[in-house]
Amino acid sequence: MKRPTMLKIVDSIEKFIIHALIIMMLAAILLGTIELGRVLILEIFAPPLFLLDVTRLFEGFGLVLVILIGVELHEGDEDVSHRRQN
């Protein structure tokens, strides 16, 4: 059965939005990982060496959790994208 033209347009817009969200999610995960590495390196090598205060430790754990949540959301977005293509 042939789909009406308006539904095809809506489907193509949805695909574009899903792909744009996946790209933005990957960028956020990448930048969050870089920020986590930067924070850890700067804090570990700042005097006194290898000591982090509790605030910085919680900041690092928070960044790890945000990155993990982003990775899980990205996997969910990929599943949605693959289901829409089939």
N, C-alpha and C positions, 0 to 999 in steps of 0.2 A: 504494500500500500504506500502510495506517495505522500510525503509529508507536505503540508502547506509551507509556502515560502517564509512566512513570519516565524514559524517554529524553527526553520533552518537558521534564520538570522539569530534567534534567541540562543540556539544551541552553539553557534559559533562564538557568540559573545561570552557565553558561560565557559567555553573552552579557553578563550583568551584570558578571562579573569582567573581561572584555575591555574593556568600556566604562569601568569604574572604573580600570583600569590606564592607559588612554589619557588620562583626565582627570588622573591623578596624574603621568603623564609630561609632559603639557603644563604642569602647575604647576611641576614641577622645572625644565623648560627655561626657563620665564618667570623663576623666581626666580634661576636661574643666570645668566641674561642681565642681570638687574638687579644682581646681585652683581658681575659682571664690570665693568659700567659704573661702579659705585660705587668699586671698587678702582682702576680706571684714573683716574677723576677725582680721587680723594683723593691718589693717588700722584703724578700729573702736576703738581698744583698745590701740593704740599707742597714746602717749601724743601729743596734747591735745585730751582728750577722746571724742569720738563720732563726731569728725570733720574730714572731708575728703577734701583734696584740689581738685581743679578742674581736675588736671591731673589724679589723682587716681579715681575720679568719672567717667571720660571718659573711663578709662581703664576697670572699672567694667561694664559700659554699653556696651563697645565693647565685653567683654567676654559673656555677656548675649545674645547679638545679634548673636555671633558666635555659641553659644550653641543652640539657637532657629533655626538658619539656619541648623545646623547639625541634629536636630530632624526632621525638615521638609524633609531634604534629605533622612534621614533614612526611613521615612514613604514612600517616593517615591521608594526607593530601595526595600522595602518589597512588594510594589504593583507589581513592575517588577518581583520580585522573585516568587510571587504567580501566576502571569499570565504565567510565563515560565513553571511552574509546571503543569498547566492545559492544 
